[in-house]
Amino acid sequence: MNKLKKRWGIRSNRQLVVIFIVFGITGSLATIIAEPLTILLGISPDYWLFWPLRILLIIPIYQLILVVVGWIFGEFNFFKNFVKKMFQRISFR
């Protein structure tokens, strides 16, 4: 845990627990929201592209929800920086 706290620049165990809770809530919400959004776009589960498109939808939904839920739990700066690093890592240079 100390290695993770040092890597993320976290000061306390309480902050670490809050961050884990935010990750859990965000992952669950992103998967819950992706299915109705996929169906709303007119892509039914019978269509062969349903799962690839749903996974592609989860990525931006996850990023957005991560910052919002992080803000609600008082960890906006941590998650803003986390999302920024994720986009830098997946960007095409």
C-alpha positions in Angstrom: 0.0 0.0 0.0 2.8 2.4 0.8 4.3 2.0 -2.7 0.9 2.8 -4.2 0.5 5.8 -1.9 3.9 7.1 -2.9 3.3 6.6 -6.6 0.0 8.4 -6.5 1.1 11.1 -4.1 -1.5 10.1 -1.5 -1.2 11.4 2.1 -3.4 9.0 4.1 -5.1 5.6 4.1 -8.4 7.4 4.2 -7.7 9.1 0.9 -6.6 5.8 -0.6 -9.9 4.1 0.5 -11.9 7.0 -1.0 -10.0 6.6 -4.3 -10.8 2.9 -4.4 -14.5 3.6 -3.7 -14.6 6.1 -6.5 -13.0 3.6 -8.9 -15.5 1.0 -7.9 -18.5 3.3 -8.3 -17.2 4.6 -11.6 -16.7 1.2 -13.2 -20.1 0.0 -12.2 -21.8 3.2 -13.4 -20.0 3.2 -16.7 -21.1 -0.4 -17.5 -24.7 0.3 -16.4 -25.0 3.5 -18.5 -23.3 2.0 -21.7 -26.0 -0.6 -22.4 -29.0 1.8 -22.6 -26.9 4.3 -24.5 -25.9 1.6 -27.0 -29.6 0.6 -27.5 -30.6 4.3 -27.7 -28.1 4.6 -30.6 -30.1 1.9 -32.3 -27.6 -0.9 -31.9 -29.4 -4.0 -30.5 -27.7 -6.9 -28.7 -28.5 -9.0 -31.7 -26.2 -6.9 -33.9 -22.6 -8.3 -34.1 -21.0 -5.0 -33.4 -23.0 -4.5 -30.1 -20.1 -5.5 -27.8 -17.2 -3.8 -29.6 -19.3 -0.6 -29.8 -20.4 -0.9 -26.2 -16.8 -1.3 -25.0 -15.8 1.8 -27.1 -18.6 3.7 -25.4 -17.5 2.7 -22.0 -14.1 4.4 -22.3 -15.3 8.0 -22.6 -18.2 7.4 -20.3 -15.7 6.1 -17.7 -13.5 9.1 -18.0 -16.4 11.5 -17.5 -17.9 9.7 -14.6 -14.5 9.2 -12.9 -14.0 13.0 -12.7 -17.6 13.7 -11.6 -17.7 11.0 -8.9 -14.2 12.0 -7.8 -15.4 15.6 -7.5 -18.4 14.4 -5.4 -16.0 12.6 -3.0 -13.6 15.5 -2.8 -10.8 14.1 -4.9 -11.3 16.1 -8.1 -7.6 17.1 -8.6 -6.4 13.5 -8.2 -8.9 12.2 -10.8 -8.4 15.1 -13.1 -4.7 14.3 -13.2 -5.4 10.6 -13.5 -7.6 11.1 -16.5 -5.1 13.5 -18.1 -2.4 10.8 -17.7 -4.6 8.2 -19.3 -5.3 10.3 -22.3 -1.6 11.0 -22.7 -0.8 7.3 -22.6 -3.5 6.3 -25.2 -2.9 9.3 -27.5 -1.5 8.6 -30.9 1.7 10.5 -31.5 
